[in-house]
Amino acid sequence: MRAMQSILFGLVMAITLSTMAQGRELATPVDDLVEVELASVGINPLTGSPVVLLRETLSGDVVPIFIGVPEARAILLAMHDTQMPRPMTHDLMRDLLTTMGAELKRVLVDDLANGTYFGMLELRIAGSDEPVRVDTRPSDALALAVRTGASIHVAPKILIAGRDLDYEALPDDQVVTALGITVVAVTSRLRDAFDLPDLPGLLVNRSAGAAAAAGLNPGSLILEVNGEVPESPMQLLDLVRDTPSGEQVEIRFWQDGEQGTLLLSPDATGTPERSAEDDREVTV
C-alpha cells in the first residue's frame, strides 16, 4: 500500500511540475547560456540595494545582478553554512525536492526585461529521462543553487548589462566563493576554534568540485593566491580574476599542520559534475 502511495505521489509531483513549467518558454536557448559561479553578495553603492556577484568561469569577469534583501540573507546563510534551528523557506524547498525524488541540476537565468530578471529551475525527476523546467525568480533559484550545488547559467545579455553596475563588498562578515572554495576572514575566535597557526590568510569554510577532490578541506587556511596574500575574502576573488589568460591559479594553503600548493584552472567551479582530474594538480 505504501509503495503504491509513493508511486502515485511521485506521479502527481511530476505532473504538477510539468504543468508549472509550461507557463513560460526560455527566452534564451540553453546552449547560448554562460556558466557562472555565485561568488558573493555585495551592495550597489548608489542605491544601497543588495546584489549577487556572479563570476564568469571563462572570462573571470565578476558581474552583479540585483536581488531582494530576504534572498541576499538566504544566500549568505547558505554560504556561511549556518544551521538554523528550523528549516527556512529555501531549505524547505531543497528538502521538498529531495523527498519527492527530484534533483535541481541547473539554474537558468535566461532573460532581463523592463528591469526584471527571469529564471528557470531545471529538475531531474526520478524515473524520468526528460528534464522539467519550472519558472522562478532568479534570486530564489540562486539561493537554492547554493544549497544544492546546482550549476548556474546566465544569458549573455544579462552579463553584458551587469558590467555597467557598480558594486561594493559588504562592510562586515564577507564570504566569497571562487573555484569552488568558500572563504571567510579569520577572527581570533575562529583561529582558536580551528587551531590555526598565526599566519595571515583566509579560512576555508566550504570546498566543492575540483578543490574538494584535490583534498582541500574546510578548516584549511588559504595563505597565498598567485603569490599574494589575500587580505580579505573579496581580494581572493580579485586575485583569481586577475590570473593571466592560459595560466592556472596557484593557491598555497595550510592544512592539518602542513603547507601545500594547489593548482586550479580558472574555470573550475564547485559544480559536482566537473572532472577534477582536468582541473587540478596538488602537492603537499
Summary of the structure (lengths in Angstrom):
residues: 284
radius of gyration: 19.5
end to end distance: 55.1
largest distance: 62.6
contacts: 903
relative contact order: 0.15
helix: 31%
strand: 33%
